[in-house]
Amino acid sequence: MAERFYTISADVFQRFPGYVRGVVVAHEVTNHGSSDDLIRMLRDAEGSIRGRLSIGQLAEHPRIKSWRDAYRAFGAKPSEFRASIEALVRRVLRNEPVPSISALVDIGNLVSLRHLVPAGGHAIDVLTGDIALRFATGREEFVPFGTDQTEHPLPGEVVFVEGDTVLTRRWTWRQANHTLTRLDTRAIVFNVDGLPPVSKADVEGVCREIVDLVGRFCGGRMRQGLLSAASPQIALSA
């Protein structure tokens, strides 16, 4: 099988200086229903969020405000389209437990809550081409999770794509059906997004935590990398 690559376009880094995306590539994983230990860690993370944050102050938290500012910069109203980390934290602060979906999905939610960064996985054993984070042209197609309706992103929107198939709209807002993590997923890429004040070192630390958690609960072969203005591409082999 030909090597596939993962790239972030240079203009994303130009528009958002200091942005980095951590990547954990895992092959030969065994996904399954979550374990009691993993669910307990998820509930502990929820409790920590409720103990130190409030909905009224959330929009001004530096790790949330950076995403609201970024969304405004590419034309998305942050009160209408919330970055995944803000949506997740708001759910927790409404006392709605995050559902346990599977071990791999739970790991993404766990590290997101622990570190207040967008983090989540895409199945890559279903890919046939290269993937990229870039600005949309408007011709791309997106089928949101849970529907069969095709949408088109707005030109200039930040999208995560395989060719012209959108995997996530509005950077971290909503995932497509195409690369959902399922119980039969055997290869996955985790994305960890860092906008200042989140640093490169912060993102690398979250990636190491993902490697540890996936190794503990799902096994597999893993490696991590960092996509930045200086190094915008990584191979998807493990």
N, C-alpha and C positions, 0 to 999 in steps of 0.2 A: 504493500500500500504506500502511495506517495506521501511524503511528509506534508502535514498541514501546519499553517502558521497563524499566529494571533498578533495583530498589529493595532496600534492606536495611531491615528493620523496626526501629522505634525500640527495641523491647525487647531486641534483640541488642546494641545499643550500651549500653543501660542495664546489662545483665548483665555486659558485658565492656568496661569503660571503657578508652579509649585504642585500641580496635580500629579499624583502617581497612582498606579493601580497594581496592587499585589496580586499574584497569580499562583495558585496551587493546582498542579496537574496531577491527577491520581488515576491509575489504571489498575485493573484486576481487583476492584473493590467489591465487597459484598454488602449491598444495602439491605435493610430489613427494618421491621418495626423497631422503634426506639427502645432502648433498655431503661430500666428503672433508674440507673445511675445518671444517664444522660437527661432524662426527664427531671430528675431532682436538680441537676445543675441548671437546667432551663428555668425552673421555678425559683431557684435561688437568685438567678440573674434578674428575674422579674421583680422579686422582692427588693433587690438593691436599687433598681430603677425607681420604684415607688417610694423608697426611703430618701432619695436624694434629688428627685426632680418633681416638678409640678407642671400641669398642662399650661397654666397661665404664664409661666416663665420659659416654656420650652422653645419658642420661636427665637429667643435671644441667646440660647445656649450656643457657644462658639461652634460646636460640632454639628449643630442643626442649622444655625444661621448661615454657615458657609454654603450649604446646599440650597437654602432658600434664595440666596444671592445668585448662585450659579443658575438656578432654574429661571430666575428673572432675566438673566443675561442672554439666554437663548429663547426667551419669549413665552415661557410657561409660568402661569400664576401659581406661586407656591401654596396658596390657600386652596387651590382647586386640584393641583397635581402635586402630591407630596412625595418627596424622596422616600425610598423604602425605609430608611432608618427612622425618619420622623413618623411615618405611618405605623411602624412597628411599636415605637415607644408610646405613641398616643393610645394605641390599643391597650398596652399594658397599664397605662395610667388611668384608663377607664375601667380597670379591674377585669379585663377580658383576658383570660389566660391564652397564651400563644398555643395553638393546637400542635400536638405531636404528630408529625406526618410520617417521617421515617428518620433513620439515624442521620443520613447525609443532610436532609433538610433541617433537622433540629440543630445540627452543628453550625450551620450558617446562621440560624436565628440566635443561637447561644452566643457566638462571638460578636454578633452585631450588638446585642444588648450589653455585653460585658464592656465593649470598647466604644460604643456609640459611633460605629462606622457602618456604611452599607457593605454587607457581605452575603454572598449567596452563590449557589452552584448552578451550572448548566451541564446536562448530559452531553458528552462529546462523542459517544459511540454511535450517535445518530447523524453526525456531520458527514458531508461529502466534499466540503470545500473549506477554504480559509475563513477565519472570522476576524472581525474588526470592530473597533469603537471609532465612530466618525460622525460627521454632521450629515443629516439626511438630505437627499435631493427632492424627496416627495414621491418618487416612483416606487419606493420600497413597499413591501406588503407585510402586514402584521395581523396575526390571528391571536387575539388575547386568550389567555388561560381561561378555560371554562366556556368558550364560545366557538362558533364556526364562522363568525363574521370577519371578513377581511377589511382592515383599515389601512390607511396610508398616513405615515407621519408627515408633519409639516416640514417644509424645507427649512433647514437650519437647526432642526431639533437634533440633540445628541442621541444616537441610536447605536445599539450593539447588534451586529448583523453577521449573517452568513450570506455573502453575496448581496442580493436585494431582499432576502428574507430576514425580517426583524426578529431578533431574539429577545430584546428588551427595549421598550420605548422610553423616551425621556430619561436616558442615562441609567437610572435605577428604579424607575417608576413602576412598570408593569411588565411581567414576563409573558412570552408567547407559549403556546402549546408545544412548539417544535422541540425545544430542548429541556422540557420539564424533567426533573429528577424523579425517577420511578423506582419501584422495588427491583426491577430487572436492570437498572443502570449499572454498567460495569466500568465506565470511564467517565470522569467528571472534571470540570475546571471550576474552581472557586475564584471569584473576583473579590478583592478587598479594595475599596475606593478610599483614597485619602486626599482631601482638599485641606489646605492650611486652615486652622492650626495643626491638623494632623500631619505628622512628619513621616518621612521615608522610614525612619527607625520604628515609628509606631506601627506602620503598615507591615513591615517585615516581622515584627513581633506577633501580630495577629496571624500572619501566614504560618509562622512556626507553631502557633497554638492549633491551627487547623490541621497541620500535618500530624501533630501529636494526637488530636482527637480522632481523626480519620483512621490513623494507624491503630489506635486502641479499640475503636468500635466497628471498623469496617475493613481493616487490613488494606492490602494493595501495595503498589509501587508508587512512590510520590517524589515530586521535586517542587521547589518553589522558585519564583523569579519575580522581578519587578519591572514593570513597564513605565518608562519615564521619557522625558524629552531626549535624554542622552541614549536611551536604549528602548526604542519603541516597538520591538518585535521579539516574539519568543516562539519556539517550536512547541507543538502540542504533544510530542512524544514524551514518555515518562523517563 
